[in-house]
Amino acid sequence: MKKIFFLFIFLTFTGTLCNAQCRHRTNCSLPSWDQISFDIYATNAPILDQNFYGFGMDMKYFLLDRFGTGAVVNMAGKRIPENFHYAIGQPTLTFSEIGWINQYNFISVGNMRINLNLTNGLAVANLADNSIKEKYWTKYGEQTRAKSIACNYYYLFEPGAEISYKVISNDHNPDFYLVAKSNYRFLCGQGKYSSASSFSDYLFAFGISMVGLK
């Protein structure tokens, strides 16, 4: 926990420094598209002692070359054997994260980068019964989904690191990187059907990062 605390302090200080420097830059008044990065990736995380596979994405704006900040979304789900004492025919679990990510490009050598990141946000674990379908409406018409039984809401604190390697250089229009991520999910809060520790664990991801748009 001490290492996590110092990482949080480090990233917070870096963000403050970047903002202070940005105020003295003449080109900081308007965002520039070549300072945007967009990541999309497949994820794997142990939840309730099972492997959950899903997907995630994040978009960051780089205030400086090494510091970026933005939004992140992850989602995973599968059928599970545990019904948590509810009368459920086919229990399923969907786990979602939405948060704000700060990233620091710790090492940049040639085409390789090593980044540190920290996400704060909200995590939702939705327990549902796939044997009962409920209707809902979208702009495409009526749809069905598994009936929701109970939801756990947690505060999300997730430090991590990633390694990326540039595979296509296109003068930031955009550049393409292969990305491998490893995070640790800390959750806080009271759940209706399970404790936060049941969902706190590592998250691994692999995908593509697009950096810069002109």
Z-matrix of the N, CA and C atoms (Angstrom, degrees):
N
C 1 1.459
C 2 1.527 1 111.98
N 3 1.350 2 117.22 1 -31.05
C 4 1.458 3 119.18 2 178.45
C 5 1.520 4 110.78 3 -64.40
N 6 1.348 5 116.79 4 -39.61
C 7 1.458 6 119.76 5 179.32
C 8 1.525 7 110.82 6 -64.27
N 9 1.321 8 116.15 7 -39.97
C 10 1.462 9 120.43 8 179.30
C 11 1.520 10 109.67 9 -64.67
N 12 1.340 11 116.23 10 -42.20
C 13 1.462 12 120.45 11 -179.78
C 14 1.530 13 111.14 12 -61.35
N 15 1.338 14 116.29 13 -44.75
C 16 1.457 15 119.04 14 -179.24
C 17 1.525 16 111.18 15 -68.71
N 18 1.336 17 117.57 16 -32.98
C 19 1.459 18 120.38 17 175.29
C 20 1.523 19 110.41 18 -63.53
N 21 1.329 20 116.34 19 -42.58
C 22 1.463 21 120.61 20 178.48
C 23 1.528 22 110.85 21 -61.74
N 24 1.336 23 117.06 22 -45.46
C 25 1.463 24 121.16 23 178.90
C 26 1.526 25 110.34 24 -61.90
N 27 1.338 26 115.93 25 -41.12
C 28 1.452 27 120.54 26 -179.07
C 29 1.519 28 111.68 27 -62.68
N 30 1.321 29 117.03 28 -46.50
C 31 1.456 30 120.14 29 -178.83
C 32 1.526 31 111.59 30 -69.04
N 33 1.333 32 116.38 31 -36.56
C 34 1.464 33 119.26 32 177.46
C 35 1.524 34 110.78 33 -64.30
N 36 1.320 35 116.37 34 -43.58
C 37 1.464 36 120.13 35 178.02
C 38 1.518 37 110.87 36 -63.44
N 39 1.345 38 116.54 37 -40.58
C 40 1.458 39 120.06 38 179.13
C 41 1.520 40 110.95 39 -61.70
N 42 1.353 41 115.81 40 -42.82
C 43 1.458 42 119.50 41 179.40
C 44 1.513 43 111.95 42 -62.57
N 45 1.332 44 117.05 43 -42.00
C 46 1.463 45 121.26 44 178.40
C 47 1.515 46 111.20 45 -62.79
N 48 1.334 47 116.52 46 -42.63
C 49 1.454 48 121.21 47 179.13
C 50 1.513 49 111.06 48 -63.45
N 51 1.324 50 116.74 49 -42.76
C 52 1.463 51 121.23 50 -179.23
C 53 1.516 52 111.13 51 -63.44
N 54 1.334 53 116.18 52 -43.26
C 55 1.459 54 119.46 53 179.43
C 56 1.530 55 110.74 54 -64.08
N 57 1.316 56 115.81 55 -39.59
C 58 1.461 57 119.37 56 179.97
C 59 1.517 58 110.48 57 -64.26
N 60 1.339 59 117.24 58 -42.45
C 61 1.452 60 120.21 59 179.31
C 62 1.514 61 111.08 60 -69.29
N 63 1.322 62 116.78 61 -35.55
C 64 1.457 63 120.79 62 -177.79
C 65 1.520 64 110.98 63 -62.64
N 66 1.305 65 117.35 64 -34.50
C 67 1.459 66 120.16 65 -178.98
C 68 1.529 67 111.54 66 -64.86
N 69 1.358 68 116.09 67 -19.27
C 70 1.464 69 119.53 68 -179.87
C 71 1.525 70 112.07 69 -98.70
N 72 1.322 71 117.02 70 2.71
C 73 1.458 72 119.91 71 178.89
C 74 1.519 73 109.11 72 -94.49
N 75 1.311 74 116.31 73 139.55
C 76 1.462 75 120.26 74 -178.22
C 77 1.508 76 112.38 75 -74.85
N 78 1.336 77 119.03 76 -19.61
C 79 1.454 78 120.89 77 -176.63
C 80 1.523 79 112.56 78 -103.47
N 81 1.333 80 118.39 79 21.56
C 82 1.451 81 121.04 80 -177.00
C 83 1.525 82 112.47 81 -95.33
N 84 1.309 83 118.39 82 -6.22
C 85 1.460 84 119.67 83 -173.53
C 86 1.517 85 112.18 84 -68.81
N 87 1.329 86 117.27 85 -31.66
C 88 1.453 87 121.56 86 -179.12
C 89 1.524 88 109.13 87 -126.11
N 90 1.358 89 117.95 88 140.49
C 91 1.466 90 119.87 89 176.82
C 92 1.522 91 111.07 90 -63.15
N 93 1.323 92 115.36 91 145.89
C 94 1.459 93 121.75 92 175.48
C 95 1.516 94 109.16 93 -112.21
N 96 1.343 95 117.27 94 132.24
C 97 1.461 96 120.85 95 -175.71
C 98 1.524 97 112.48 96 -64.25
N 99 1.347 98 117.94 97 -24.69
C 100 1.459 99 118.13 98 -179.96
C 101 1.524 100 111.92 99 -76.24
N 102 1.329 101 117.66 100 -1.18
C 103 1.464 102 122.24 101 175.18
C 104 1.527 103 112.21 102 -104.18
N 105 1.331 104 116.85 103 12.24
C 106 1.464 105 122.27 104 179.30
C 107 1.520 106 109.95 105 -98.90
N 108 1.336 107 117.30 106 138.79
C 109 1.470 108 121.58 107 170.11
C 110 1.525 109 109.29 108 -125.22
N 111 1.325 110 115.73 109 143.64
C 112 1.463 111 122.06 110 179.21
C 113 1.514 112 108.44 111 -130.83
N 114 1.350 113 116.64 112 121.64
C 115 1.464 114 122.90 113 -179.78
C 116 1.516 115 110.10 114 -112.48
N 117 1.333 116 116.24 115 138.22
C 118 1.463 117 121.75 116 171.44
C 119 1.524 118 107.14 117 -135.06
N 120 1.364 119 116.14 118 136.42
C 121 1.456 120 118.15 119 -169.21
C 122 1.531 121 110.98 120 -157.23
N 123 1.322 122 115.03 121 158.32
C 124 1.463 123 123.15 122 171.79
C 125 1.521 124 108.30 123 -90.98
N 126 1.341 125 116.71 124 145.20
C 127 1.462 126 121.05 125 -176.27
C 128 1.526 127 111.39 126 -124.02
N 129 1.318 128 114.32 127 155.66
C 130 1.463 129 122.51 128 172.22
C 131 1.520 130 108.10 129 -141.20
N 132 1.351 131 117.05 130 128.59
C 133 1.458 132 120.76 131 -178.58
C 134 1.523 133 109.90 132 -147.91
N 135 1.338 134 118.15 133 137.53
C 136 1.461 135 120.38 134 172.78
C 137 1.528 136 110.24 135 -73.58
N 138 1.326 137 116.70 136 124.07
C 139 1.458 138 122.95 137 175.97
C 140 1.523 139 107.33 138 -135.04
N 141 1.321 140 116.96 139 127.98
C 142 1.467 141 121.66 140 -178.04
C 143 1.522 142 110.86 141 53.26
N 144 1.348 143 116.59 142 40.47
C 145 1.467 144 123.78 143 177.88
C 146 1.522 145 112.81 144 63.30
N 147 1.320 146 117.52 145 24.86
C 148 1.458 147 122.45 146 175.26
C 149 1.516 148 109.49 147 -131.35
N 150 1.347 149 116.36 148 155.90
C 151 1.454 150 120.76 149 176.49
C 152 1.518 151 109.78 150 -85.03
N 153 1.313 152 116.21 151 121.57
C 154 1.453 153 122.52 152 176.02
C 155 1.531 154 108.60 153 -106.24
N 156 1.329 155 115.74 154 126.43
C 157 1.458 156 121.37 155 176.91
C 158 1.524 157 108.91 156 -105.21
N 159 1.326 158 116.12 157 140.62
C 160 1.453 159 119.84 158 -178.62
C 161 1.507 160 111.26 159 -158.75
N 162 1.325 161 116.17 160 -152.65
C 163 1.451 162 121.47 161 179.54
C 164 1.526 163 109.01 162 -145.40
N 165 1.309 164 115.40 163 162.77
C 166 1.453 165 120.69 164 178.37
C 167 1.509 166 111.09 165 -152.19
N 168 1.317 167 115.13 166 165.03
C 169 1.457 168 121.01 167 175.79
C 170 1.520 169 109.18 168 -153.82
N 171 1.318 170 115.41 169 152.00
C 172 1.455 171 119.66 170 173.35
C 173 1.515 172 109.32 171 -147.43
N 174 1.320 173 115.01 172 154.61
C 175 1.464 174 122.12 173 175.77
C 176 1.516 175 108.07 174 -131.20
N 177 1.326 176 115.26 175 130.34
C 178 1.466 177 120.38 176 -176.98
C 179 1.529 178 110.32 177 -129.42
N 180 1.325 179 114.50 178 145.66
C 181 1.461 180 121.18 179 172.96
C 182 1.524 181 108.07 180 -109.84
N 183 1.337 182 116.54 181 127.06
C 184 1.456 183 120.84 182 -176.10
C 185 1.517 184 110.37 183 -92.51
N 186 1.336 185 114.58 184 108.08
C 187 1.458 186 121.55 185 177.72
C 188 1.522 187 110.65 186 -65.07
N 189 1.338 188 115.53 187 -38.41
C 190 1.453 189 123.63 188 171.92
C 191 1.524 190 107.62 189 -130.15
N 192 1.330 191 117.01 190 175.94
C 193 1.460 192 120.05 191 -177.08
C 194 1.520 193 111.97 192 -59.44
N 195 1.336 194 116.93 193 -31.81
C 196 1.460 195 120.06 194 -173.49
C 197 1.526 196 114.76 195 -105.75
N 198 1.313 197 118.44 196 -9.43
C 199 1.461 198 119.92 197 -176.11
C 200 1.524 199 111.07 198 -122.29
N 201 1.363 200 115.47 199 125.90
C 202 1.453 201 120.92 200 178.63
C 203 1.516 202 110.90 201 -130.08
N 204 1.314 203 116.46 202 153.35
C 205 1.459 204 121.88 203 179.15
C 206 1.522 205 109.23 204 -143.36
N 207 1.329 206 116.90 205 145.35
C 208 1.458 207 119.21 206 -177.72
C 209 1.517 208 112.58 207 177.72
N 210 1.334 209 116.57 208 -154.98
C 211 1.465 210 123.03 209 -173.64
C 212 1.518 211 110.59 210 -114.84
N 213 1.342 212 115.56 211 151.62
C 214 1.458 213 121.67 212 179.62
C 215 1.525 214 109.82 213 -139.15
N 216 1.349 215 115.83 214 143.62
C 217 1.465 216 122.71 215 177.51
C 218 1.531 217 108.26 216 -136.28
N 219 1.343 218 116.82 217 131.92
C 220 1.460 219 122.78 218 174.04
C 221 1.522 220 109.37 219 -130.36
N 222 1.343 221 116.32 220 147.76
C 223 1.463 222 119.77 221 178.64
C 224 1.526 223 109.67 222 -150.27
N 225 1.336 224 115.94 223 139.74
C 226 1.464 225 122.31 224 176.70
C 227 1.517 226 108.62 225 -150.40
N 228 1.336 227 116.89 226 155.85
C 229 1.462 228 119.95 227 179.35
C 230 1.513 229 111.73 228 -167.39
N 231 1.339 230 115.89 229 156.04
C 232 1.461 231 121.23 230 176.30
C 233 1.528 232 109.10 231 -170.21
N 234 1.334 233 115.79 232 168.40
C 235 1.465 234 120.84 233 171.71
C 236 1.518 235 109.50 234 -74.10
N 237 1.336 236 115.61 235 144.75
C 238 1.458 237 120.78 236 -179.20
C 239 1.525 238 109.37 237 -129.98
N 240 1.338 239 118.61 238 156.96
C 241 1.469 240 120.45 239 179.90
C 242 1.527 241 113.42 240 -82.07
N 243 1.323 242 118.08 241 -21.76
C 244 1.459 243 122.31 242 -173.54
C 245 1.523 244 110.98 243 -84.95
N 246 1.353 245 116.57 244 132.15
C 247 1.473 246 119.66 245 177.36
C 248 1.532 247 112.75 246 -106.67
N 249 1.338 248 117.42 247 -2.15
C 250 1.466 249 122.84 248 176.17
C 251 1.538 250 111.77 249 54.40
N 252 1.339 251 115.62 250 37.09
C 253 1.464 252 123.85 251 175.83
C 254 1.531 253 113.26 252 69.60
N 255 1.337 254 116.70 253 12.45
C 256 1.461 255 120.07 254 171.29
C 257 1.527 256 109.18 255 -90.50
N 258 1.329 257 116.53 256 155.53
C 259 1.467 258 121.03 257 175.71
C 260 1.529 259 108.26 258 -83.06
N 261 1.347 260 115.82 259 87.56
C 262 1.460 261 122.15 260 -175.93
C 263 1.521 262 109.39 261 -122.23
N 264 1.326 263 116.35 262 129.05
C 265 1.458 264 120.79 263 178.84
C 266 1.522 265 112.53 264 -74.77
N 267 1.329 266 117.54 265 -50.07
C 268 1.461 267 123.02 266 179.87
C 269 1.536 268 108.81 267 -132.56
N 270 1.330 269 117.68 268 87.07
C 271 1.468 270 119.69 269 -177.04
C 272 1.529 271 112.67 270 -66.71
N 273 1.310 272 115.99 271 134.19
C 274 1.466 273 122.91 272 174.56
C 275 1.528 274 108.22 273 -132.31
N 276 1.315 275 114.79 274 154.73
C 277 1.456 276 119.90 275 179.89
C 278 1.525 277 109.44 276 -131.90
N 279 1.317 278 116.21 277 130.58
C 280 1.462 279 122.53 278 172.97
C 281 1.517 280 108.33 279 -115.93
N 282 1.338 281 115.60 280 126.35
C 283 1.466 282 120.62 281 -179.58
C 284 1.519 283 108.18 282 -116.06
N 285 1.349 284 115.80 283 124.54
C 286 1.463 285 121.55 284 -176.46
C 287 1.518 286 110.54 285 -127.03
N 288 1.341 287 115.78 286 146.32
C 289 1.456 288 122.37 287 175.01
C 290 1.521 289 109.23 288 -129.88
N 291 1.314 290 116.21 289 139.52
C 292 1.457 291 121.15 290 169.93
C 293 1.519 292 107.26 291 -140.06
N 294 1.322 293 116.61 292 132.50
C 295 1.450 294 117.86 293 -175.07
C 296 1.516 295 113.21 294 -164.23
N 297 1.329 296 113.95 295 -175.18
C 298 1.451 297 122.72 296 179.67
C 299 1.518 298 107.88 297 -112.60
N 300 1.342 299 116.22 298 127.77
C 301 1.457 300 121.17 299 -174.96
C 302 1.520 301 110.66 300 -112.92
N 303 1.331 302 116.53 301 136.55
C 304 1.461 303 123.58 302 170.02
C 305 1.522 304 107.98 303 -114.13
N 306 1.313 305 116.52 304 133.51
C 307 1.462 306 120.69 305 -176.21
C 308 1.523 307 110.97 306 -129.78
N 309 1.324 308 115.28 307 138.59
C 310 1.458 309 121.67 308 176.47
C 311 1.521 310 108.65 309 -123.06
N 312 1.344 311 116.91 310 122.86
C 313 1.460 312 121.91 311 177.68
C 314 1.528 313 108.42 312 -77.81
N 315 1.315 314 114.64 313 95.89
C 316 1.462 315 121.47 314 -170.29
C 317 1.528 316 111.59 315 -71.39
N 318 1.335 317 116.34 316 -44.31
C 319 1.464 318 121.72 317 -179.15
C 320 1.526 319 108.18 318 -134.03
N 321 1.323 320 115.67 319 133.80
C 322 1.459 321 121.15 320 175.62
C 323 1.518 322 108.35 321 -136.79
N 324 1.354 323 115.48 322 108.33
C 325 1.461 324 121.26 323 -177.61
C 326 1.518 325 108.07 324 -131.60
N 327 1.328 326 116.36 325 114.25
C 328 1.456 327 119.65 326 -179.20
C 329 1.515 328 110.99 327 61.06
N 330 1.336 329 116.47 328 -123.83
C 331 1.464 330 121.80 329 -179.96
C 332 1.526 331 112.78 330 -91.81
N 333 1.324 332 118.34 331 -1.26
C 334 1.463 333 121.39 332 -175.79
C 335 1.522 334 110.77 333 -104.78
N 336 1.343 335 115.39 334 140.96
C 337 1.456 336 121.68 335 174.54
C 338 1.522 337 109.55 336 -131.97
N 339 1.313 338 116.24 337 143.71
C 340 1.459 339 122.58 338 171.69
C 341 1.529 340 106.92 339 -119.87
N 342 1.336 341 116.24 340 122.71
C 343 1.461 342 121.64 341 -173.35
C 344 1.528 343 110.55 342 -118.62
N 345 1.326 344 116.27 343 146.19
C 346 1.455 345 123.27 344 169.26
C 347 1.524 346 108.15 345 -107.55
N 348 1.335 347 117.23 346 142.90
C 349 1.456 348 119.30 347 -179.42
C 350 1.525 349 110.96 348 -143.66
N 351 1.314 350 114.63 349 159.69
C 352 1.459 351 122.13 350 178.19
C 353 1.519 352 108.93 351 -143.57
N 354 1.341 353 116.28 352 126.72
C 355 1.461 354 122.12 353 -179.72
C 356 1.520 355 109.73 354 -116.35
N 357 1.320 356 116.40 355 133.47
C 358 1.462 357 123.51 356 170.26
C 359 1.523 358 107.56 357 -119.73
N 360 1.341 359 117.00 358 136.75
C 361 1.456 360 117.36 359 -179.55
C 362 1.514 361 113.50 360 179.19
N 363 1.326 362 115.31 361 -150.38
C 364 1.457 363 123.96 362 -175.94
C 365 1.518 364 109.61 363 -121.73
N 366 1.333 365 116.45 364 136.38
C 367 1.456 366 122.57 365 174.45
C 368 1.531 367 108.98 366 -119.40
N 369 1.334 368 116.04 367 137.94
C 370 1.460 369 121.99 368 -178.82
C 371 1.530 370 108.76 369 -126.91
N 372 1.330 371 116.64 370 125.18
C 373 1.459 372 122.56 371 176.07
C 374 1.526 373 107.91 372 -111.97
N 375 1.326 374 116.23 373 106.35
C 376 1.468 375 122.23 374 -174.69
C 377 1.522 376 110.40 375 -101.48
N 378 1.331 377 116.40 376 114.88
C 379 1.464 378 122.77 377 175.22
C 380 1.524 379 108.69 378 -90.33
N 381 1.333 380 116.30 379 127.86
C 382 1.463 381 120.30 380 -174.95
C 383 1.526 382 110.75 381 -136.85
N 384 1.345 383 115.41 382 165.27
C 385 1.460 384 122.72 383 178.57
C 386 1.525 385 108.41 384 -113.74
N 387 1.346 386 115.66 385 109.03
C 388 1.459 387 120.48 386 -176.75
C 389 1.526 388 113.16 387 -74.75
N 390 1.335 389 117.53 388 -10.23
C 391 1.468 390 120.10 389 177.81
C 392 1.528 391 111.87 390 -81.68
N 393 1.338 392 116.24 391 -10.75
C 394 1.470 393 121.52 392 177.45
C 395 1.518 394 108.25 393 -121.49
N 396 1.313 395 117.13 394 123.25
C 397 1.453 396 121.52 395 -178.86
C 398 1.529 397 109.78 396 -102.52
N 399 1.316 398 115.95 397 136.11
C 400 1.454 399 121.18 398 173.91
C 401 1.528 400 109.42 399 -114.88
N 402 1.308 401 115.91 400 146.98
C 403 1.457 402 121.27 401 -176.07
C 404 1.527 403 110.36 402 -91.47
N 405 1.309 404 115.13 403 147.08
C 406 1.456 405 121.38 404 171.99
C 407 1.521 406 108.56 405 -149.38
N 408 1.310 407 115.82 406 159.52
C 409 1.457 408 121.22 407 -173.45
C 410 1.528 409 111.18 408 -109.76
N 411 1.326 410 115.74 409 138.87
C 412 1.454 411 123.36 410 172.35
C 413 1.530 412 107.90 411 -127.87
N 414 1.317 413 116.31 412 179.51
C 415 1.465 414 119.34 413 177.84
C 416 1.529 415 112.14 414 -68.43
N 417 1.352 416 115.60 415 -13.05
C 418 1.463 417 120.01 416 177.48
C 419 1.524 418 112.01 417 -94.85
N 420 1.330 419 117.43 418 1.77
C 421 1.451 420 121.30 419 178.47
C 422 1.519 421 112.52 420 112.58
N 423 1.312 422 116.40 421 -163.14
C 424 1.460 423 122.26 422 -176.69
C 425 1.523 424 111.22 423 -75.29
N 426 1.338 425 115.89 424 134.49
C 427 1.461 426 122.83 425 178.04
C 428 1.526 427 108.79 426 -128.96
N 429 1.333 428 116.35 427 165.91
C 430 1.464 429 120.97 428 176.81
C 431 1.526 430 109.70 429 -126.54
N 432 1.333 431 115.52 430 154.07
C 433 1.450 432 121.87 431 177.38
C 434 1.520 433 108.88 432 -151.10
N 435 1.332 434 115.87 433 166.40
C 436 1.459 435 120.67 434 177.71
C 437 1.530 436 109.92 435 -63.25
N 438 1.318 437 116.48 436 141.35
C 439 1.465 438 121.29 437 -177.86
C 440 1.520 439 110.51 438 -69.39
N 441 1.319 440 117.06 439 126.06
C 442 1.458 441 122.06 440 178.71
C 443 1.528 442 110.39 441 -72.22
N 444 1.330 443 116.37 442 132.98
C 445 1.464 444 122.24 443 -179.32
C 446 1.529 445 111.35 444 -105.44
N 447 1.321 446 116.68 445 -46.52
C 448 1.470 447 120.88 446 -179.21
C 449 1.518 448 109.51 447 -158.50
N 450 1.340 449 116.44 448 148.07
C 451 1.466 450 122.36 449 178.85
C 452 1.521 451 110.14 450 -125.08
N 453 1.314 452 115.51 451 135.47
C 454 1.457 453 121.84 452 170.50
C 455 1.526 454 108.67 453 -104.45
N 456 1.328 455 116.43 454 134.43
C 457 1.455 456 121.83 455 178.32
C 458 1.528 457 108.72 456 -117.26
N 459 1.333 458 116.13 457 130.35
C 460 1.458 459 121.00 458 -176.92
C 461 1.526 460 110.70 459 -132.85
N 462 1.343 461 114.77 460 151.13
C 463 1.454 462 119.98 461 167.45
C 464 1.526 463 107.63 462 -79.46
N 465 1.322 464 115.71 463 134.66
C 466 1.466 465 122.63 464 -175.18
C 467 1.523 466 110.62 465 -107.31
N 468 1.316 467 116.12 466 128.38
C 469 1.466 468 123.20 467 173.83
C 470 1.517 469 106.67 468 -131.15
N 471 1.348 470 117.25 469 111.86
C 472 1.466 471 119.91 470 -167.93
C 473 1.528 472 111.66 471 -136.06
N 474 1.335 473 118.14 472 95.38
C 475 1.467 474 120.39 473 172.32
C 476 1.526 475 110.30 474 -82.40
N 477 1.323 476 115.80 475 156.90
C 478 1.454 477 118.26 476 179.78
C 479 1.517 478 112.45 477 -170.09
N 480 1.325 479 114.76 478 -177.64
C 481 1.453 480 122.51 479 178.98
C 482 1.520 481 108.35 480 -144.10
N 483 1.326 482 115.80 481 157.89
C 484 1.458 483 120.05 482 177.53
C 485 1.521 484 110.05 483 -146.72
N 486 1.325 485 114.63 484 152.04
C 487 1.457 486 122.63 485 173.71
C 488 1.520 487 107.34 486 -118.20
N 489 1.327 488 116.03 487 130.24
C 490 1.458 489 119.57 488 178.54
C 491 1.524 490 109.86 489 -129.83
N 492 1.320 491 114.64 490 148.30
C 493 1.466 492 120.45 491 -179.24
C 494 1.517 493 108.88 492 -133.63
N 495 1.332 494 115.65 493 125.64
C 496 1.465 495 120.59 494 -177.98
C 497 1.524 496 110.37 495 -72.25
N 498 1.330 497 116.29 496 123.08
C 499 1.463 498 121.23 497 179.95
C 500 1.525 499 111.90 498 -108.25
N 501 1.343 500 117.02 499 -22.68
C 502 1.469 501 121.34 500 176.52
C 503 1.522 502 108.08 501 -135.82
N 504 1.334 503 116.04 502 120.56
C 505 1.453 504 121.11 503 177.16
C 506 1.523 505 108.43 504 -103.86
N 507 1.337 506 115.48 505 120.18
C 508 1.463 507 120.13 506 -175.15
C 509 1.530 508 110.72 507 -133.88
N 510 1.319 509 116.35 508 35.88
C 511 1.463 510 122.11 509 178.35
C 512 1.530 511 111.42 510 53.48
N 513 1.351 512 115.77 511 43.37
C 514 1.470 513 121.98 512 178.72
C 515 1.529 514 112.59 513 61.28
N 516 1.338 515 116.76 514 38.79
C 517 1.474 516 117.92 515 -177.03
C 518 1.524 517 114.36 516 -136.39
N 519 1.338 518 122.18 517 43.88
C 520 1.479 519 125.30 518 -12.79
C 521 1.517 520 110.08 519 -98.69
N 522 1.349 521 115.75 520 175.26
C 523 1.460 522 122.30 521 166.38
C 524 1.527 523 108.19 522 -89.40
N 525 1.341 524 117.23 523 147.03
C 526 1.459 525 121.66 524 -179.11
C 527 1.531 526 110.00 525 -115.36
N 528 1.340 527 114.63 526 133.66
C 529 1.459 528 121.76 527 178.63
C 530 1.527 529 109.97 528 -123.64
N 531 1.332 530 116.78 529 144.79
C 532 1.456 531 121.52 530 163.24
C 533 1.523 532 107.60 531 -85.79
N 534 1.346 533 116.55 532 135.43
C 535 1.460 534 120.94 533 -172.01
C 536 1.530 535 110.55 534 -128.85
N 537 1.332 536 116.25 535 133.57
C 538 1.467 537 122.75 536 170.92
C 539 1.525 538 107.47 537 -120.10
N 540 1.336 539 117.00 538 129.53
C 541 1.458 540 122.01 539 -175.99
C 542 1.531 541 110.61 540 -121.93
N 543 1.318 542 115.60 541 148.09
C 544 1.460 543 122.19 542 173.22
C 545 1.522 544 108.14 543 -140.43
N 546 1.333 545 116.84 544 115.69
C 547 1.466 546 122.46 545 -179.59
C 548 1.519 547 109.68 546 -122.18
N 549 1.324 548 116.01 547 162.50
C 550 1.464 549 120.31 548 169.89
C 551 1.523 550 108.57 549 -123.27
N 552 1.306 551 115.70 550 125.40
C 553 1.459 552 123.04 551 -175.20
C 554 1.527 553 110.45 552 -93.63
N 555 1.341 554 116.65 553 115.63
C 556 1.456 555 122.73 554 170.99
C 557 1.524 556 107.84 555 -103.93
N 558 1.330 557 117.17 556 128.51
C 559 1.458 558 121.65 557 179.96
C 560 1.523 559 110.20 558 -121.00
N 561 1.331 560 115.96 559 143.71
C 562 1.462 561 121.98 560 177.51
C 563 1.526 562 108.83 561 -130.84
N 564 1.335 563 115.78 562 138.92
C 565 1.451 564 120.24 563 177.83
C 566 1.515 565 111.83 564 139.37
N 567 1.329 566 116.11 565 169.36
C 568 1.452 567 122.88 566 179.62
C 569 1.526 568 109.77 567 -101.67
N 570 1.321 569 116.29 568 130.45
C 571 1.451 570 121.16 569 178.64
C 572 1.516 571 112.59 570 -102.56
N 573 1.329 572 115.58 571 159.55
C 574 1.463 573 120.29 572 178.45
C 575 1.525 574 112.34 573 -78.10
N 576 1.335 575 117.30 574 -29.23
C 577 1.466 576 118.66 575 -172.94
C 578 1.533 577 113.70 576 -132.61
N 579 1.320 578 118.64 577 -5.96
C 580 1.462 579 120.09 578 178.66
C 581 1.520 580 109.08 579 -162.00
N 582 1.332 581 116.62 580 158.12
C 583 1.459 582 120.80 581 -177.02
C 584 1.527 583 111.12 582 -81.71
N 585 1.321 584 115.53 583 163.17
C 586 1.461 585 120.67 584 179.55
C 587 1.522 586 111.56 585 -63.28
N 588 1.323 587 117.60 586 -30.30
C 589 1.464 588 120.56 587 -178.63
C 590 1.528 589 112.41 588 -65.09
N 591 1.331 590 117.71 589 -23.23
C 592 1.470 591 121.08 590 178.34
C 593 1.518 592 111.92 591 -68.04
N 594 1.336 593 117.25 592 -19.16
C 595 1.451 594 121.58 593 -177.10
C 596 1.527 595 112.45 594 -114.72
N 597 1.341 596 116.89 595 -1.74
C 598 1.466 597 121.29 596 -179.89
C 599 1.516 598 109.61 597 -90.24
N 600 1.330 599 116.52 598 116.07
C 601 1.465 600 119.98 599 -178.49
C 602 1.524 601 108.57 600 -172.07
N 603 1.331 602 114.79 601 -175.55
C 604 1.455 603 120.48 602 179.34
C 605 1.526 604 111.63 603 -72.00
N 606 1.322 605 114.75 604 152.78
C 607 1.457 606 122.79 605 170.71
C 608 1.524 607 107.90 606 -129.67
N 609 1.333 608 116.41 607 128.34
C 610 1.454 609 122.13 608 177.90
C 611 1.527 610 108.92 609 -114.94
N 612 1.316 611 116.16 610 144.71
C 613 1.463 612 119.82 611 -177.22
C 614 1.521 613 109.98 612 -146.94
N 615 1.335 614 114.01 613 151.82
C 616 1.465 615 120.26 614 176.84
C 617 1.517 616 107.69 615 -144.42
N 618 1.345 617 116.24 616 132.29
C 619 1.459 618 117.53 617 -178.33
C 620 1.506 619 112.40 618 -171.93
N 621 1.333 620 115.12 619 -149.78
C 622 1.453 621 123.46 620 -174.21
C 623 1.532 622 109.08 621 -126.02
N 624 1.317 623 115.14 622 140.62
C 625 1.461 624 122.10 623 174.79
C 626 1.523 625 109.12 624 -118.50
N 627 1.324 626 116.02 625 131.18
C 628 1.463 627 121.97 626 175.25
C 629 1.520 628 107.67 627 -109.68
N 630 1.319 629 116.34 628 123.25
C 631 1.460 630 121.06 629 -175.11
C 632 1.527 631 109.87 630 -119.04
N 633 1.341 632 115.51 631 118.80
C 634 1.448 633 121.37 632 175.49
C 635 1.518 634 113.84 633 90.81
N 636 1.323 635 115.61 634 136.46
C 637 1.463 636 123.08 635 173.17
C 638 1.519 637 107.48 636 -139.90
N 639 1.305 638 116.32 637 129.82
C 640 1.457 639 119.36 638 179.94
C 641 1.518 640 109.76 639 -123.24
